[in-house]
């Protein structure tokens, strides 16, 4: 398994983020990932599934049971404990960089006045 | 020609591993995306989905094939240089078989180490199931 301290690639981050709110099939992951990135993420089926393949191999996501009445051709994916830890570590890292950038902005505003 | 048949052709260019594991899902997701985008944004929405698929084809499928070619080129180079070296030893060696200590550094580098290093690097690159831009982590 890769270390949770590594920086995540955007597609991997948004897929984990989409799964944090519950198990989803491929198209639902794609829509949610795009929406979370304000459509800034250029996520097509090949990028989606190559990343899903890597996330499955890393043990950060796993195949989940399909809900009752769901289309049997669809596969559902769920965030694992390791995947959740990775996502949390990435979110903390982002929070910390936002805090630091705000402090820098305050300092530069003070020096301008 | 339907969107399904065109996408099937594009899909056939992706690595077999990805096609076997997720080909059906990829097609389904593509068709849903196409239908959804067309309904919301008309022709420009559909064009955007097709454009994204072509970009992905270059970024993922062709990158994977290029990595495969690197392996083939490196292995062929390695085998040919080793045969060439073996040929020299066999022809010249009848009179005088060079011992490893008598070989100059350049010969060892050109005929032995250099192709081996190229083969090793190419194998390392080619062993990635997903090309570099799609690695999970950015180092």
gemmi code that builds the backbone of each chain (N, CA, C; Angstrom):
import gemmi

chains = {
    "A": [
        ("UNK", (0.836, -1.200, 0.000), (0.000, 0.000, 0.000), (0.867, 1.245, 0.000)),
        ("UNK", (0.444, 2.287, -0.778), (1.224, 3.512, -0.802), (0.977, 4.302, 0.476)),
        ("UNK", (1.966, 5.110, 0.850), (1.857, 5.849, 2.095), (0.752, 6.890, 2.016)),
        ("UNK", (-0.073, 7.034, 3.088), (-1.111, 8.056, 3.070), (-0.529, 9.468, 3.060)),
        ("UNK", (0.801, 9.603, 3.285), (1.406, 10.936, 3.323), (1.765, 11.471, 1.938)),
        ("UNK", (1.623, 10.607, 0.909), (1.979, 11.081, -0.431), (0.868, 11.980, -0.971)),
        ("UNK", (1.267, 12.879, -1.885), (0.267, 13.753, -2.488), (-0.561, 12.940, -3.470)),
        ("UNK", (-1.859, 13.131, -3.417), (-2.722, 12.367, -4.319), (-2.883, 13.093, -5.648)),
        ("UNK", (-2.943, 12.315, -6.732), (-3.240, 12.886, -8.045), (-4.699, 13.339, -8.024)),
        ("UNK", (-5.056, 14.393, -8.791), (-6.428, 14.921, -8.711), (-7.519, 13.876, -8.929)),
        ("UNK", (-7.360, 13.007, -9.943), (-8.419, 12.018, -10.214), (-8.601, 11.092, -9.011)),
        ("UNK", (-7.496, 10.631, -8.417), (-7.569, 9.727, -7.265), (-8.232, 10.434, -6.081)),
        ("UNK", (-7.851, 11.687, -5.858), (-8.423, 12.443, -4.742), (-9.939, 12.590, -4.900)),
        ("UNK", (-10.375, 13.024, -6.086), (-11.813, 13.278, -6.271), (-12.635, 11.986, -6.270)),
        ("UNK", (-12.039, 10.881, -6.685), (-12.771, 9.606, -6.636), (-12.952, 9.185, -5.170)),
        ("UNK", (-11.886, 9.306, -4.379), (-12.010, 8.975, -2.942), (-13.028, 9.908, -2.290)),
        ("UNK", (-12.969, 11.193, -2.675), (-13.880, 12.203, -2.118), (-15.339, 11.851, -2.461)),
        ("UNK", (-15.567, 11.418, -3.704), (-16.930, 11.060, -4.139), (-17.446, 9.860, -3.356)),
        ("UNK", (-16.548, 8.943, -3.023), (-16.980, 7.729, -2.310), (-17.145, 7.955, -0.806)),
        ("UNK", (-16.661, 9.100, -0.317), (-16.760, 9.373, 1.125), (-18.224, 9.509, 1.549)),
        ("UNK", (-19.088, 9.907, 0.609), (-20.503, 10.078, 0.973), (-21.320, 8.810, 0.753)),
        ("UNK", (-20.679, 7.708, 0.377), (-21.397, 6.436, 0.230), (-20.964, 5.661, -0.999)),
        ("UNK", (-21.373, 4.389, -1.064), (-20.996, 3.521, -2.193), (-21.633, 4.033, -3.483)),
        ("UNK", (-20.876, 3.932, -4.561), (-21.393, 4.434, -5.844), (-20.916, 3.578, -7.001)),
        ("UNK", (-21.663, 3.663, -8.132), (-21.202, 3.012, -9.370), (-20.387, 4.029, -10.178)),
        ("UNK", (-19.745, 3.547, -11.241), (-18.811, 4.376, -12.004), (-19.338, 5.725, -12.438)),
        ("UNK", (-20.537, 5.739, -13.060), (-21.039, 7.018, -13.587), (-21.353, 8.000, -12.461)),
        ("UNK", (-21.891, 7.482, -11.332), (-22.192, 8.356, -10.193), (-20.894, 8.940, -9.621)),
        ("UNK", (-19.828, 8.129, -9.584), (-18.522, 8.624, -9.107), (-18.050, 9.749, -10.036)),
        ("UNK", (-18.176, 9.519, -11.335), (-17.701, 10.495, -12.311), (-18.443, 11.828, -12.161)),
        ("UNK", (-19.778, 11.746, -12.043), (-20.570, 12.985, -11.902), (-20.214, 13.720, -10.629)),
        ("UNK", (-20.088, 12.972, -9.519), (-19.815, 13.625, -8.239), (-18.403, 14.215, -8.212)),
        ("UNK", (-17.444, 13.493, -8.805), (-16.063, 13.985, -8.831), (-15.981, 15.275, -9.650)),
        ("UNK", (-16.667, 15.302, -10.784), (-16.668, 16.509, -11.624), (-17.321, 17.680, -10.883)),
        ("UNK", (-18.462, 17.402, -10.226), (-19.168, 18.459, -9.498), (-18.303, 18.991, -8.358)),
        ("UNK", (-17.625, 18.100, -7.636), (-16.778, 18.526, -6.508), (-15.620, 19.401, -6.971)),
        ("UNK", (-15.183, 19.182, -8.217), (-14.062, 19.983, -8.728), (-14.558, 21.189, -9.532)),
        ("UNK", (-15.849, 21.506, -9.418), (-16.475, 22.587, -10.202), (-16.201, 22.398, -11.699)),
        ("UNK", (-16.303, 21.160, -12.129), (-16.067, 20.769, -13.527), (-14.644, 21.072, -14.013)),
        ("UNK", (-13.747, 21.232, -13.075), (-12.353, 21.495, -13.450), (-11.603, 20.197, -13.755)),
        ("UNK", (-12.146, 19.089, -13.293), (-11.481, 17.792, -13.506), (-11.981, 17.170, -14.805)),
        ("UNK", (-11.053, 16.901, -15.728), (-11.408, 16.328, -17.024), (-11.437, 14.804, -16.889)),
        ("UNK", (-12.524, 14.303, -16.340), (-12.597, 12.875, -16.011), (-13.485, 12.128, -17.001)),
        ("UNK", (-12.876, 11.301, -17.833), (-13.627, 10.458, -18.770), (-13.568, 9.019, -18.301)),
        ("UNK", (-14.232, 8.096, -19.027), (-14.273, 6.689, -18.578), (-12.893, 6.038, -18.424)),
        ("UNK", (-11.956, 6.342, -19.339), (-10.642, 5.683, -19.264), (-9.852, 6.167, -18.048)),
        ("UNK", (-9.888, 7.494, -17.799), (-9.186, 8.028, -16.615), (-9.848, 7.483, -15.355)),
        ("UNK", (-11.183, 7.448, -15.373), (-11.930, 6.956, -14.212), (-11.540, 5.512, -13.879)),
        ("UNK", (-11.567, 4.636, -14.895), (-11.344, 3.218, -14.590), (-9.870, 2.843, -14.414)),
        ("UNK", (-8.959, 3.589, -15.055), (-7.545, 3.297, -14.772), (-7.226, 3.700, -13.328)),
        ("UNK", (-7.848, 4.806, -12.880), (-7.624, 5.238, -11.493), (-8.315, 4.282, -10.516)),
        ("UNK", (-9.531, 3.853, -10.861), (-10.236, 2.886, -10.010), (-9.399, 1.603, -9.884)),
        ("UNK", (-8.811, 1.184, -11.000), (-7.970, -0.022, -10.991), (-6.806, 0.149, -10.004)),
        ("UNK", (-6.160, 1.317, -10.044), (-5.038, 1.585, -9.129), (-5.507, 1.675, -7.683)),
        ("UNK", (-6.678, 2.281, -7.479), (-7.198, 2.412, -6.111), (-7.586, 1.042, -5.535)),
        ("UNK", (-8.109, 0.171, -6.399), (-8.440, -1.197, -5.955), (-7.156, -1.944, -5.592)),
        ("UNK", (-6.127, -1.795, -6.455), (-4.841, -2.461, -6.201), (-4.202, -1.964, -4.905)),
        ("UNK", (-4.391, -0.676, -4.607), (-3.793, -0.098, -3.391), (-4.597, -0.432, -2.140)),
        ("UNK", (-5.798, -0.965, -2.329), (-6.647, -1.297, -1.180), (-7.344, -0.084, -0.588)),
        ("UNK", (-7.417, 0.999, -1.351), (-8.071, 2.223, -0.850), (-9.560, 2.226, -1.142)),
        ("UNK", (-9.962, 1.458, -2.160), (-11.395, 1.246, -2.405), (-11.606, -0.259, -2.617)),
        ("UNK", (-12.854, -0.690, -2.513), (-13.167, -2.110, -2.739), (-14.514, -2.206, -3.438)),
        ("UNK", (-14.745, -3.337, -4.054), (-16.054, -3.534, -4.680), (-17.088, -3.710, -3.586)),
        ("UNK", (-18.243, -3.093, -3.757), (-19.298, -3.182, -2.741), (-20.490, -3.930, -3.317)),
        ("UNK", (-21.371, -4.350, -2.439), (-22.586, -5.026, -2.916), (-23.511, -4.018, -3.567)),
        ("UNK", (-24.149, -4.425, -4.647), (-25.095, -3.530, -5.319), (-26.358, -3.411, -4.476)),
        ("UNK", (-26.935, -2.204, -4.409), (-28.191, -2.085, -3.660), (-29.314, -2.856, -4.355)),
        ("UNK", (-30.333, -3.173, -3.613), (-31.453, -3.952, -4.186), (-32.107, -3.176, -5.319)),
        ("UNK", (-32.402, -3.878, -6.395), (-33.095, -3.255, -7.524), (-32.168, -2.496, -8.460)),
        ("UNK", (-30.854, -2.497, -8.159), (-29.906, -1.766, -9.012), (-29.645, -2.562, -10.293)),
        ("UNK", (-29.232, -1.854, -11.332), (-28.882, -2.470, -12.614), (-27.749, -3.478, -12.367)),
        ("UNK", (-27.979, -4.737, -12.746), (-27.000, -5.791, -12.422), (-25.672, -5.621, -13.179)),
        ("UNK", (-25.692, -4.806, -14.273), (-24.450, -4.612, -15.040), (-23.506, -3.648, -14.337)),
        ("UNK", (-24.046, -2.876, -13.394), (-23.223, -1.875, -12.705), (-22.464, -2.507, -11.545)),
        ("UNK", (-21.212, -2.079, -11.369), (-20.457, -2.495, -10.184), (-20.386, -1.298, -9.248)),
        ("UNK", (-20.541, -1.569, -7.976), (-20.481, -0.489, -6.980), (-19.139, -0.533, -6.266)),
        ("UNK", (-18.655, 0.640, -5.866), (-17.367, 0.741, -5.177), (-17.550, 1.470, -3.846)),
        ("UNK", (-16.720, 1.059, -2.873), (-16.807, 1.660, -1.535), (-15.413, 2.055, -1.058)),
        ("UNK", (-15.365, 3.062, -0.217), (-14.103, 3.503, 0.382), (-13.721, 2.517, 1.492)),
        ("UNK", (-12.459, 2.108, 1.553), (-12.027, 1.214, 2.640), (-11.481, 2.063, 3.803)),
        ("UNK", (-11.115, 1.390, 4.887), (-10.557, 2.090, 6.046), (-9.264, 2.827, 5.650)),
        ("UNK", (-8.409, 2.121, 4.886), (-7.149, 2.729, 4.422), (-7.420, 3.922, 3.504)),
        ("UNK", (-8.418, 3.755, 2.639), (-8.778, 4.834, 1.715), (-9.278, 6.046, 2.461)),
        ("UNK", (-10.066, 5.798, 3.503), (-10.591, 6.892, 4.315), (-9.447, 7.629, 5.024)),
        ("UNK", (-8.488, 6.856, 5.533), (-7.331, 7.465, 6.222), (-6.523, 8.316, 5.239)),
        ("UNK", (-6.369, 7.815, 4.024), (-5.632, 8.550, 2.994), (-6.339, 9.855, 2.657)),
        ("UNK", (-7.661, 9.763, 2.491), (-8.444, 10.958, 2.156), (-8.357, 11.984, 3.284)),
        ("UNK", (-8.471, 11.511, 4.519), (-8.396, 12.425, 5.666), (-7.032, 13.104, 5.732)),
        ("UNK", (-5.975, 12.321, 5.489), (-4.619, 12.884, 5.512), (-4.464, 13.952, 4.438)),
        ("UNK", (-5.034, 13.690, 3.270), (-4.946, 14.658, 2.158), (-5.740, 15.931, 2.499)),
        ("UNK", (-6.924, 15.754, 3.091), (-7.737, 16.922, 3.446), (-7.041, 17.771, 4.516)),
        ("UNK", (-6.391, 17.079, 5.479), (-5.644, 17.816, 6.520), (-4.503, 18.603, 5.896)),
        ("UNK", (-3.808, 17.961, 4.946), (-2.696, 18.627, 4.271), (-3.200, 19.880, 3.541)),
        ("UNK", (-4.380, 19.750, 2.894), (-4.962, 20.891, 2.171), (-5.339, 22.008, 3.137)),
        ("UNK", (-5.954, 21.600, 4.263), (-6.362, 22.585, 5.283), (-5.151, 23.365, 5.765)),
        ("UNK", (-4.070, 22.618, 6.017), (-2.864, 23.256, 6.542), (-2.274, 24.241, 5.533)),
        ("UNK", (-2.301, 23.882, 4.240), (-1.734, 24.781, 3.228), (-2.617, 26.023, 3.068)),
        ("UNK", (-3.952, 25.851, 3.227), (-4.854, 27.009, 3.134), (-4.569, 27.963, 4.297)),
        ("UNK", (-4.398, 27.383, 5.516), (-4.095, 28.209, 6.692), (-2.810, 28.986, 6.476)),
        ("UNK", (-1.778, 28.284, 5.965), (-0.490, 28.928, 5.736), (-0.603, 30.035, 4.700)),
        ("UNK", (-1.375, 29.787, 3.640), (-1.492, 30.805, 2.589), (-2.252, 32.013, 3.109)),
        ("UNK", (-3.242, 31.786, 4.010), (-3.983, 32.908, 4.601), (-3.058, 33.750, 5.461)),
        ("UNK", (-2.207, 33.074, 6.240), (-1.249, 33.784, 7.104), (-0.290, 34.608, 6.255)),
        ("UNK", (0.143, 34.053, 5.142), (1.059, 34.764, 4.240), (0.381, 36.001, 3.673)),
        ("UNK", (-0.903, 35.845, 3.311), (-1.656, 36.963, 2.738), (-1.796, 38.077, 3.779)),
        ("UNK", (-2.065, 37.681, 5.038), (-2.187, 38.674, 6.110), (-0.884, 39.435, 6.277)),
        ("UNK", (0.217, 38.668, 6.255), (1.528, 39.289, 6.419), (1.816, 40.267, 5.280)),
        ("UNK", (1.486, 39.845, 4.026), (1.777, 40.722, 2.890), (0.875, 41.954, 2.931)),
        ("UNK", (-0.388, 41.802, 3.421), (-1.289, 42.953, 3.538), (-0.751, 43.944, 4.568)),
        ("UNK", (-0.205, 43.403, 5.698), (0.347, 44.262, 6.749), (1.550, 45.042, 6.241)),
        ("UNK", (2.400, 44.348, 5.457), (3.612, 45.017, 4.974), (3.291, 46.078, 3.921)),
        ("UNK", (2.146, 45.907, 3.204), (1.750, 46.899, 2.194), (1.244, 48.181, 2.845)),
        ("UNK", (0.509, 48.007, 4.025), (-0.092, 49.203, 4.663), (0.940, 50.021, 5.429)),
    ],
    "B": [
        ("UNK", (-22.980, 4.929, -38.444), (-22.194, 4.238, -37.408), (-22.613, 4.771, -36.024)),
        ("UNK", (-22.974, 3.868, -35.110), (-23.461, 4.307, -33.804), (-22.304, 4.680, -32.871)),
        ("UNK", (-22.674, 5.437, -31.827), (-21.664, 5.853, -30.839), (-21.031, 4.616, -30.194)),
        ("UNK", (-21.866, 3.583, -29.997), (-21.373, 2.353, -29.368), (-20.280, 1.699, -30.211)),
        ("UNK", (-20.519, 1.616, -31.528), (-19.513, 0.938, -32.361), (-18.229, 1.766, -32.468)),
        ("UNK", (-18.362, 3.116, -32.506), (-17.148, 3.956, -32.569), (-16.362, 3.816, -31.261)),
        ("UNK", (-17.082, 3.841, -30.135), (-16.375, 3.736, -28.856), (-15.740, 2.347, -28.692)),
        ("UNK", (-16.382, 1.320, -29.266), (-15.801, -0.031, -29.200), (-14.452, -0.079, -29.917)),
        ("UNK", (-14.364, 0.674, -31.035), (-13.093, 0.731, -31.767), (-12.039, 1.421, -30.897)),
        ("UNK", (-12.426, 2.549, -30.263), (-11.481, 3.266, -29.384), (-11.047, 2.354, -28.233)),
        ("UNK", (-12.026, 1.642, -27.677), (-11.753, 0.767, -26.532), (-10.755, -0.337, -26.886)),
        ("UNK", (-10.827, -0.805, -28.128), (-9.926, -1.891, -28.540), (-8.457, -1.456, -28.530)),
        ("UNK", (-8.225, -0.126, -28.488), (-6.844, 0.370, -28.481), (-6.252, 0.459, -27.067)),
        ("UNK", (-7.103, 0.252, -26.052), (-6.611, 0.309, -24.664), (-5.944, -1.015, -24.285)),
        ("UNK", (-5.082, -0.995, -23.256), (-4.430, -2.248, -22.836), (-5.458, -3.331, -22.488)),
        ("UNK", (-5.127, -4.575, -22.839), (-6.054, -5.699, -22.650), (-6.504, -5.826, -21.189)),
        ("UNK", (-5.578, -5.551, -20.268), (-5.885, -5.681, -18.834), (-7.068, -4.785, -18.453)),
        ("UNK", (-7.013, -3.537, -18.922), (-8.076, -2.576, -18.613), (-9.375, -2.965, -19.312)),
        ("UNK", (-9.257, -3.387, -20.579), (-10.446, -3.775, -21.357), (-11.149, -4.964, -20.726)),
        ("UNK", (-10.354, -5.966, -20.317), (-10.967, -7.174, -19.754), (-11.655, -6.899, -18.429)),
        ("UNK", (-11.013, -6.060, -17.605), (-11.576, -5.808, -16.271), (-12.733, -4.808, -16.293)),
        ("UNK", (-12.615, -3.771, -17.144), (-13.586, -2.670, -17.046), (-14.203, -2.243, -18.379)),
        ("UNK", (-13.922, -2.983, -19.472), (-14.391, -2.572, -20.799), (-15.888, -2.305, -20.859)),
        ("UNK", (-16.669, -3.237, -20.297), (-18.132, -3.104, -20.354), (-18.594, -1.870, -19.579)),
        ("UNK", (-17.987, -1.682, -18.386), (-18.358, -0.519, -17.562), (-17.945, 0.780, -18.228)),
        ("UNK", (-16.765, 0.787, -18.845), (-16.291, 1.996, -19.525), (-17.253, 2.393, -20.643)),
        ("UNK", (-17.711, 1.396, -21.399), (-18.647, 1.671, -22.498), (-19.955, 2.219, -21.949)),
        ("UNK", (-20.432, 1.601, -20.880), (-21.698, 2.031, -20.286), (-21.591, 3.470, -19.768)),
        ("UNK", (-20.486, 3.771, -19.079), (-20.274, 5.120, -18.540), (-20.164, 6.134, -19.679)),
        ("UNK", (-19.465, 5.756, -20.756), (-19.317, 6.656, -21.896), (-20.684, 6.973, -22.499)),
        ("UNK", (-21.510, 5.937, -22.719), (-22.819, 6.148, -23.352), (-23.732, 6.997, -22.465)),
        ("UNK", (-23.672, 6.758, -21.149), (-24.490, 7.558, -20.218), (-24.051, 9.018, -20.234)),
        ("UNK", (-22.721, 9.210, -20.260), (-22.166, 10.558, -20.267), (-22.568, 11.288, -21.545)),
        ("UNK", (-22.489, 10.569, -22.670), (-22.832, 11.144, -23.969), (-24.295, 11.566, -23.995)),
        ("UNK", (-25.157, 10.677, -23.521), (-26.602, 10.944, -23.526), (-26.930, 12.131, -22.624)),
        ("UNK", (-26.324, 12.122, -21.441), (-26.556, 13.171, -20.458), (-26.086, 14.537, -20.988)),
        ("UNK", (-24.882, 14.564, -21.539), (-24.311, 15.827, -22.041), (-25.104, 16.345, -23.235)),
        ("UNK", (-25.555, 15.432, -24.092), (-26.328, 15.808, -25.271), (-27.673, 16.414, -24.849)),
        ("UNK", (-28.273, 15.806, -23.821), (-29.572, 16.290, -23.339), (-29.439, 17.684, -22.736)),
        ("UNK", (-28.329, 17.913, -22.033), (-28.178, 19.194, -21.339), (-27.608, 20.313, -22.208)),
        ("UNK", (-26.640, 19.948, -23.087), (-25.951, 21.003, -23.843), (-26.028, 20.833, -25.362)),
        ("UNK", (-26.772, 19.840, -25.815), (-26.929, 19.637, -27.260), (-25.651, 19.139, -27.918)),
        ("UNK", (-25.434, 19.599, -29.157), (-24.299, 19.096, -29.942), (-22.963, 19.427, -29.267)),
        ("UNK", (-22.866, 20.620, -28.663), (-21.586, 20.998, -28.029), (-21.255, 20.056, -26.858)),
        ("UNK", (-22.309, 19.596, -26.144), (-22.106, 18.648, -25.041), (-21.564, 17.318, -25.554)),
        ("UNK", (-22.163, 16.852, -26.661), (-21.717, 15.580, -27.246), (-20.284, 15.700, -27.766)),
        ("UNK", (-20.006, 16.851, -28.401), (-18.656, 17.069, -28.954), (-17.617, 17.052, -27.835)),
        ("UNK", (-18.000, 17.615, -26.689), (-17.085, 17.663, -25.546), (-16.739, 16.250, -25.044)),
        ("UNK", (-17.764, 15.383, -25.018), (-17.549, 13.996, -24.556), (-16.629, 13.244, -25.530)),
        ("UNK", (-16.867, 13.452, -26.830), (-16.015, 12.783, -27.826), (-14.584, 13.293, -27.753)),
        ("UNK", (-14.446, 14.624, -27.607), (-13.111, 15.233, -27.528), (-12.343, 14.681, -26.326)),
        ("UNK", (-13.049, 14.535, -25.197), (-12.427, 13.997, -23.973), (-11.950, 12.554, -24.217)),
        ("UNK", (-12.776, 11.781, -24.940), (-12.408, 10.379, -25.217), (-11.162, 10.295, -26.094)),
        ("UNK", (-11.062, 11.233, -27.056), (-9.885, 11.215, -27.940), (-8.637, 11.609, -27.146)),
        ("UNK", (-8.796, 12.613, -26.273), (-7.647, 13.036, -25.444), (-7.180, 11.881, -24.551)),
        ("UNK", (-8.175, 11.170, -23.969), (-7.832, 10.027, -23.097), (-7.114, 8.937, -23.876)),
        ("UNK", (-7.542, 8.757, -25.124), (-6.928, 7.727, -25.957), (-5.434, 8.011, -26.128)),
        ("UNK", (-5.111, 9.292, -26.372), (-3.697, 9.663, -26.540), (-2.948, 9.542, -25.219)),
        ("UNK", (-3.603, 9.995, -24.137), (-2.910, 10.058, -22.842), (-2.723, 8.669, -22.216)),
        ("UNK", (-3.686, 7.785, -22.419), (-3.631, 6.495, -21.723), (-3.280, 5.333, -22.664)),
        ("UNK", (-4.099, 5.156, -23.714), (-3.904, 3.975, -24.575), (-2.576, 4.052, -25.321)),
        ("UNK", (-2.319, 5.193, -25.958), (-1.096, 5.279, -26.752), (0.151, 5.294, -25.868)),
        ("UNK", (0.041, 5.898, -24.680), (1.181, 5.911, -23.748), (1.530, 4.484, -23.320)),
        ("UNK", (0.488, 3.666, -23.085), (0.711, 2.273, -22.675), (1.366, 1.478, -23.803)),
        ("UNK", (0.897, 1.718, -25.050), (1.479, 1.007, -26.195), (2.925, 1.432, -26.415)),
        ("UNK", (3.182, 2.736, -26.217), (4.554, 3.235, -26.386), (5.478, 2.556, -25.384)),
        ("UNK", (4.985, 2.376, -24.158), (5.786, 1.692, -23.130), (6.061, 0.263, -23.548)),
        ("UNK", (5.057, -0.387, -24.173), (5.219, -1.760, -24.661), (6.280, -1.832, -25.743)),
        ("UNK", (6.275, -0.831, -26.636), (7.263, -0.813, -27.722), (8.662, -0.635, -27.174)),
        ("UNK", (8.778, 0.189, -26.123), (10.102, 0.414, -25.518), (10.690, -0.905, -25.034)),
        ("UNK", (9.846, -1.755, -24.466), (10.322, -3.050, -23.977), (10.843, -3.872, -25.143)),
        ("UNK", (10.035, -3.917, -26.234), (10.420, -4.731, -27.387), (11.745, -4.239, -27.970)),
        ("UNK", (11.868, -2.913, -28.150), (13.090, -2.348, -28.733), (14.294, -2.675, -27.848)),
        ("UNK", (14.118, -2.496, -26.529), (15.231, -2.742, -25.612), (15.646, -4.210, -25.618)),
        ("UNK", (14.663, -5.104, -25.633), (14.989, -6.531, -25.608), (15.666, -6.971, -26.906)),
        ("UNK", (15.159, -6.457, -28.041), (15.766, -6.811, -29.332), (17.208, -6.297, -29.372)),
        ("UNK", (17.408, -5.044, -28.917), (18.761, -4.460, -28.886), (19.678, -5.335, -28.044)),
        ("UNK", (19.176, -5.726, -26.885), (19.971, -6.515, -25.948), (20.372, -7.862, -26.562)),
        ("UNK", (19.371, -8.537, -27.149), (19.627, -9.865, -27.728), (20.624, -9.751, -28.885)),
        ("UNK", (20.409, -8.745, -29.787), (21.300, -8.583, -30.938), (22.728, -8.281, -30.517)),
        ("UNK", (22.895, -7.372, -29.548), (24.260, -7.018, -29.132), (24.941, -8.203, -28.459)),
        ("UNK", (24.170, -8.964, -27.699), (24.757, -10.128, -27.036), (25.174, -11.185, -28.067)),
        ("UNK", (24.341, -11.381, -29.119), (24.679, -12.331, -30.178), (25.905, -11.860, -30.952)),
        ("UNK", (25.972, -10.541, -31.191), (27.101, -9.953, -31.914), (28.398, -10.208, -31.130)),
        ("UNK", (28.311, -9.964, -29.827), (29.470, -10.144, -28.952), (29.888, -11.619, -28.913)),
        ("UNK", (28.856, -12.484, -28.821), (29.101, -13.922, -28.791), (29.737, -14.370, -30.106)),
        ("UNK", (29.262, -13.769, -31.234), (29.802, -14.085, -32.559), (31.271, -13.745, -32.648)),
        ("UNK", (31.640, -12.565, -32.150), (33.048, -12.140, -32.173), (33.897, -13.117, -31.366)),
        ("UNK", (33.400, -13.452, -30.194), (34.141, -14.367, -29.316), (34.316, -15.720, -29.994)),
        ("UNK", (33.249, -16.196, -30.680), (33.309, -17.527, -31.317), (34.261, -17.530, -32.513)),
        ("UNK", (34.226, -16.424, -33.318), (35.084, -16.376, -34.505), (36.546, -16.149, -34.138)),
        ("UNK", (36.732, -15.139, -33.289), (38.094, -14.765, -32.903), (38.642, -15.701, -31.828)),
        ("UNK", (37.726, -16.235, -31.065), (38.112, -17.008, -29.891), (38.822, -18.308, -30.196)),
        ("UNK", (38.634, -18.757, -31.457), (39.333, -20.005, -31.805), (40.848, -19.815, -31.701)),
        ("UNK", (41.242, -18.547, -32.062), (42.681, -18.260, -31.971), (43.032, -17.816, -30.547)),
        ("UNK", (42.171, -16.892, -30.068), (42.472, -16.335, -28.752), (41.161, -15.968, -28.042)),
        ("UNK", (40.800, -16.708, -27.036), (39.562, -16.390, -26.298), (39.879, -15.316, -25.258)),
        ("UNK", (39.271, -14.106, -25.390), (39.583, -13.056, -24.411), (38.992, -13.386, -23.049)),
        ("UNK", (39.799, -13.228, -22.043), (39.294, -13.421, -20.680), (38.623, -12.119, -20.258)),
        ("UNK", (37.672, -12.162, -19.301), (36.990, -10.932, -18.885), (37.953, -9.812, -18.519)),
        ("UNK", (39.073, -10.162, -17.924), (40.038, -9.147, -17.494), (40.698, -8.449, -18.687)),
        ("UNK", (40.723, -9.146, -19.841), (41.365, -8.559, -21.020), (40.437, -7.654, -21.835)),
        ("UNK", (39.132, -7.737, -21.555), (38.185, -6.916, -22.304), (38.311, -5.475, -21.831)),
        ("UNK", (38.318, -4.536, -22.803), (38.416, -3.135, -22.358), (37.050, -2.664, -21.869)),
        ("UNK", (37.064, -1.616, -21.075), (35.838, -1.089, -20.440), (34.769, -0.732, -21.448)),
        ("UNK", (35.172, -0.138, -22.586), (34.187, 0.298, -23.584), (33.406, -0.889, -24.141)),
        ("UNK", (34.085, -2.016, -24.384), (33.404, -3.194, -24.938), (32.374, -3.730, -23.951)),
        ("UNK", (32.800, -3.786, -22.696), (31.881, -4.290, -21.667), (30.663, -3.386, -21.584)),
        ("UNK", (30.904, -2.051, -21.647), (29.825, -1.083, -21.523), (28.863, -1.176, -22.707)),
        ("UNK", (29.449, -1.218, -23.917), (28.616, -1.211, -25.126), (27.882, -2.523, -25.294)),
        ("UNK", (28.587, -3.634, -25.111), (27.964, -4.924, -25.419), (27.278, -5.582, -24.222)),
        ("UNK", (27.582, -5.156, -23.055), (27.002, -5.810, -21.883), (26.122, -4.904, -21.046)),
        ("UNK", (26.757, -3.953, -20.361), (26.020, -3.154, -19.389), (24.985, -2.224, -20.003)),
        ("UNK", (25.383, -1.513, -21.082), (24.501, -0.494, -21.651), (23.140, -1.060, -22.087)),
        ("UNK", (23.114, -2.131, -22.920), (21.800, -2.674, -23.296), (21.039, -3.233, -22.092)),
        ("UNK", (21.777, -3.768, -21.124), (21.113, -4.311, -19.935), (20.412, -3.198, -19.163)),
        ("UNK", (21.095, -2.036, -19.053), (20.494, -0.901, -18.334), (19.260, -0.409, -19.093)),
        ("UNK", (19.373, -0.305, -20.434), (18.223, 0.145, -21.240), (17.053, -0.830, -21.056)),
        ("UNK", (17.354, -2.122, -21.116), (16.304, -3.136, -20.962), (15.647, -3.025, -19.588)),
        ("UNK", (16.466, -2.812, -18.555), (15.944, -2.715, -17.189), (15.014, -1.498, -17.055)),
        ("UNK", (15.494, -0.344, -17.577), (14.689, 0.886, -17.476), (13.375, 0.713, -18.242)),
        ("UNK", (13.465, 0.152, -19.468), (12.256, -0.032, -20.275), (11.276, -0.975, -19.595)),
        ("UNK", (11.817, -2.014, -18.958), (10.930, -2.959, -18.261), (10.255, -2.293, -17.075)),
        ("UNK", (11.011, -1.450, -16.376), (10.432, -0.729, -15.228), (9.293, 0.165, -15.699)),
        ("UNK", (9.518, 0.863, -16.849), (8.480, 1.757, -17.379), (7.286, 0.922, -17.855)),
        ("UNK", (7.591, -0.132, -18.611), (6.528, -0.939, -19.207), (5.727, -1.729, -18.198)),
        ("UNK", (6.293, -1.991, -17.024), (5.570, -2.773, -16.030), (4.443, -2.006, -15.358)),
        ("UNK", (4.453, -0.689, -15.560), (3.373, 0.088, -14.944), (2.076, -0.261, -15.664)),
        ("UNK", (1.058, -0.660, -14.894), (-0.204, -1.000, -15.548), (-0.911, 0.261, -16.009)),
        ("UNK", (-0.600, 1.381, -15.364), (-1.210, 2.651, -15.728), (-0.089, 3.637, -16.018)),
        ("UNK", (-0.177, 4.403, -17.107), (0.907, 5.342, -17.398), (1.079, 6.412, -16.319)),
        ("UNK", (2.247, 7.003, -16.284), (2.640, 7.957, -15.239), (1.622, 9.049, -14.872)),
        ("UNK", (0.989, 9.728, -15.870), (0.103, 10.824, -15.466), (-1.052, 10.379, -14.601)),
        ("UNK", (-1.320, 9.064, -14.572), (-2.456, 8.581, -13.806), (-2.044, 7.888, -12.518)),
        ("UNK", (-0.789, 7.990, -12.153), (-0.383, 7.426, -10.877), (-1.199, 8.047, -9.756)),
        ("UNK", (-1.421, 7.291, -8.718), (-2.239, 7.805, -7.623), (-1.561, 8.956, -6.913)),
        ("UNK", (-0.261, 8.857, -6.768), (0.436, 9.889, -6.015), (1.319, 10.713, -6.941)),
        ("UNK", (1.543, 11.956, -6.535), (2.437, 12.823, -7.304), (3.685, 12.999, -6.488)),
        ("UNK", (4.800, 12.571, -7.054), (6.021, 12.695, -6.283), (6.847, 13.839, -6.809)),
    ],
}
model = gemmi.Model(1)
for chain_id, residues in chains.items():
    chain = gemmi.Chain(chain_id)
    for i, (resn, *xyz) in enumerate(residues, 1):
        res = gemmi.Residue()
        res.name, res.seqid = resn, gemmi.SeqId(i, " ")
        for name, pos in zip(("N", "CA", "C"), xyz):
            atom = gemmi.Atom()
            atom.name, atom.element = name, gemmi.Element(name[0])
            atom.pos, atom.b_iso = gemmi.Position(*pos), 0.0
            res.add_atom(atom)
        chain.add_residue(res)
    model.add_chain(chain)
structure = gemmi.Structure()
structure.add_model(model)
structure.setup_entities()
